[in-house]
């Protein structure tokens, strides 16, 4: 998804002021890499921008911006997008991201599918493939990946030399969580070297991330997070996950397990269901439909059900909203996000109904809460973990982060 172009006038100026904190360069010694990353990010989120505007936005000097933009042009990461006429003096040149500046591969492995995407530097998906498969083993994932890599790189539109890395998104407990119909052989994922599984196919850096975290990072860089930099992300997949972004930075927690919404216990009610993800997930919805006599194996099938099947979905939406309301009130009290985004492979119309019902419950049950963030459909839903995985190499190698600043200033 390409970032939306900012509007002109006061709205654009206001947006720029709000971005200053996250797009500030530094004049610290040996911080050149951070400044280049910040400049590239400033160009990316503004669609096109002049050097003078870059200096104002980042706080860097005009000579520093001139040097950095020359390097970015030489590296092919940005391009000149035309001059601005009508003002005094020499017309200023606008700079923009070069979509073909680099490419990154993203893979999402889950209990019910494998998704493969190739992302360009603008965040546009340039190649995509999905295999609907239950509990795919590592050998099947590697075979699928090899086939899609060969297909994506066989032409000239995605040069292999411009692919900078591979991102892989998968649940942390892929082989451990006991979801319905999980075969015993699936526990092999507990001992697989995921990086080696992919680097053996394509010799590039491999970055591995939790699927909900990757989805939240994708939303942060290419979705609603560009306008709402503090948010909580809910990923409804075969299981249930969450991710927290605070002021444009993903928050991991002490052990890297923040946002683990799915493991919250359910007390009382159905004794067979002990955790939130056993009730609020695609697996849970499929089981309810199967019990009612509806064979469903992919999210696409959910949109083709008869009225009786839609009644089952409506009941699941209601129960899921009831179960999510209290945890999300806690999120509002503890984090105070600007928004809560719902992502995953559920059809958009079902997510919209779930969001609408949750919002009503939050308004009722959270009447005394100081601030309640709206619950919305995420900008990147179905492919969010794969796209988020693909952004990992770009994040690590090209875009600003606190870690990059610490390294450059050490």
JOVEN-V937187 format. One record per pair of residues at least 12 apart in sequence whose ideal C-beta (glycine too) atoms are under 6 Angstrom apart, sorted by sequence separation. I is the first residue (numbers start at 1). J is the second residue. If there is no record, write none. Layout:
BEGIN
i->I j->J
i->I j->J
END
This chain:
BEGIN
i->42 j->54
i->82 j->94
i->175 j->187
i->232 j->244
i->263 j->275
i->264 j->276
i->25 j->38
i->80 j->93
i->81 j->94
i->105 j->118
i->116 j->129
i->131 j->144
i->342 j->355
i->51 j->65
i->175 j->189
i->194 j->208
i->219 j->233
i->231 j->245
i->244 j->258
i->262 j->276
i->23 j->38
i->42 j->57
i->81 j->96
i->103 j->118
i->104 j->119
i->115 j->130
i->174 j->189
i->175 j->190
i->244 j->259
i->262 j->277
i->294 j->309
i->42 j->58
i->230 j->246
i->243 j->259
i->359 j->375
i->78 j->95
i->79 j->96
i->103 j->120
i->113 j->130
i->114 j->131
i->216 j->233
i->230 j->247
i->242 j->259
i->358 j->375
i->215 j->233
i->229 j->247
i->23 j->42
i->78 j->97
i->79 j->98
i->102 j->121
i->113 j->132
i->129 j->148
i->229 j->248
i->242 j->261
i->38 j->58
i->78 j->98
i->101 j->121
i->215 j->235
i->292 j->312
i->355 j->375
i->77 j->98
i->99 j->120
i->240 j->261
i->241 j->262
i->355 j->376
i->76 j->98
i->99 j->121
i->112 j->134
i->114 j->136
i->240 j->262
i->99 j->122
i->212 j->235
i->239 j->262
i->289 j->312
i->77 j->101
i->97 j->121
i->111 j->135
i->288 j->312
i->76 j->101
i->97 j->122
i->127 j->152
i->220 j->245
i->352 j->377
i->168 j->194
i->351 j->377
i->114 j->141
i->216 j->243
i->288 j->316
i->39 j->68
i->212 j->241
i->216 j->245
i->114 j->144
i->212 j->242
i->213 j->243
i->212 j->243
i->285 j->316
i->36 j->68
i->109 j->141
i->116 j->148
i->126 j->158
i->166 j->198
i->25 j->58
i->48 j->81
i->217 j->250
i->321 j->354
i->340 j->373
i->23 j->57
i->25 j->59
i->118 j->152
i->324 j->358
i->339 j->373
i->23 j->58
i->24 j->59
i->25 j->60
i->43 j->78
i->336 j->371
i->338 j->373
i->339 j->374
i->340 j->375
i->341 j->376
i->342 j->377
i->343 j->378
i->240 j->276
i->317 j->353
i->321 j->357
i->325 j->361
i->337 j->373
i->240 j->277
i->317 j->354
i->321 j->358
i->329 j->366
i->332 j->369
i->339 j->376
i->341 j->378
i->345 j->382
i->166 j->204
i->172 j->210
i->239 j->277
i->343 j->381
i->165 j->204
i->118 j->158
i->165 j->205
i->166 j->206
i->167 j->207
i->168 j->208
i->169 j->209
i->171 j->211
i->240 j->280
i->280 j->320
i->321 j->361
i->325 j->365
i->332 j->372
i->16 j->57
i->170 j->211
i->240 j->281
i->332 j->373
i->343 j->384
i->5 j->47
i->50 j->92
i->169 j->211
i->239 j->281
i->280 j->323
i->50 j->94
i->238 j->282
i->279 j->323
i->303 j->347
i->169 j->214
i->238 j->283
i->302 j->347
i->48 j->94
i->49 j->95
i->299 j->345
i->48 j->96
i->135 j->183
i->135 j->186
i->43 j->95
i->44 j->97
i->149 j->202
i->43 j->97
i->138 j->192
i->103 j->158
i->142 j->197
i->146 j->201
i->145 j->201
i->103 j->162
i->138 j->197
i->102 j->162
i->103 j->163
i->104 j->164
i->104 j->165
i->105 j->166
i->106 j->167
i->107 j->168
i->108 j->169
i->109 j->170
i->102 j->164
i->177 j->239
i->264 j->327
i->111 j->179
i->123 j->222
i->232 j->331
i->180 j->283
i->179 j->283
i->232 j->337
i->231 j->337
i->180 j->287
i->230 j->337
i->231 j->338
i->237 j->344
i->230 j->338
i->231 j->339
i->232 j->340
i->233 j->341
i->234 j->342
i->235 j->343
i->236 j->344
i->235 j->344
i->228 j->338
i->231 j->341
i->236 j->346
i->228 j->339
i->2 j->122
i->1 j->123
i->2 j->124
i->219 j->341
i->112 j->238
i->110 j->237
i->111 j->238
i->110 j->238
i->215 j->343
i->224 j->379
i->223 j->379
i->223 j->380
i->219 j->378
i->219 j->380
i->218 j->380
i->132 j->298
i->218 j->384
i->215 j->384
i->218 j->387
i->215 j->385
i->218 j->388
i->221 j->391
i->214 j->385
i->217 j->388
i->215 j->388
i->218 j->391
i->211 j->385
i->214 j->388
i->217 j->391
i->214 j->389
i->45 j->226
i->209 j->392
i->207 j->392
i->207 j->393
i->169 j->385
i->169 j->388
i->169 j->389
i->1 j->222
i->168 j->389
i->167 j->389
i->3 j->226
i->167 j->390
i->167 j->392
i->22 j->248
i->167 j->393
i->165 j->393
i->164 j->393
i->164 j->397
i->115 j->383
i->117 j->386
i->117 j->387
i->115 j->386
i->119 j->390
i->117 j->390
i->108 j->385
i->108 j->386
i->106 j->386
i->106 j->387
i->107 j->389
i->106 j->389
i->106 j->390
i->104 j->390
i->104 j->393
i->104 j->394
i->40 j->398
i->41 j->399
i->41 j->400
i->37 j->399
i->38 j->400
i->37 j->400
i->37 j->404
i->34 j->404
i->34 j->405
i->34 j->408
i->33 j->408
i->31 j->408
i->30 j->408
i->31 j->409
i->28 j->409
END
